[in-house]
Amino acid sequence: MTVSAANDGRITQSLPKLLYSNKAEIEDFAKSLLDRVLDCLNRPIALALELPEDFFVNMHRWIPTTSPNSAT
């Protein structure tokens, strides 16, 4: 049996209090990392593989998290 804390990239468990109280800052950092670093790497990788330039960028678009409101 596999137990997962996420379902389709969305958090399914309550966040610990420390993370919950800093959730907005963590999400801002994660989105910034995606925009400033990963997108810049994904484009040349796609071109090197002879795929459309935005192939991986589109696969890894930012989806804001919706997690349970309670912190444990």
SULLINCOR-V110194 format. One record per backbone hydrogen bond with DSSP energy under -0.5 kcal/mol. CO is the residue of the C=O (numbers start at 0). NH is the residue of the N-H. E is the energy in kcal/mol with one decimal. If there is no record, write none. Layout:
co: {CO/CO}
nh: {NH/NH}
e: {E/E}
This chain:
co: {4/4/6/9/14/15/16/17/18/19/21/22/23/24/25/26/27/28/29/30/31/32/32/33/36/37/38/39/40/41/42/43/44/45/46/51/53/54/55/57/61/69}
nh: {11/12/9/6/71/19/20/21/21/22/25/26/27/28/29/30/31/32/33/34/35/36/37/38/40/41/42/43/44/45/46/47/48/50/49/54/57/58/59/60/63/14}
e: {-2.7/-0.8/-1.4/-2.7/-2.1/-3.0/-2.6/-0.6/-0.9/-1.2/-2.4/-2.7/-2.3/-2.2/-2.5/-2.6/-2.4/-2.6/-2.1/-2.8/-3.1/-2.1/-1.8/-2.5/-1.5/-2.9/-1.7/-0.7/-1.5/-2.3/-2.2/-2.6/-1.6/-3.1/-1.6/-2.3/-2.7/-1.3/-1.6/-0.9/-0.5/-0.7}
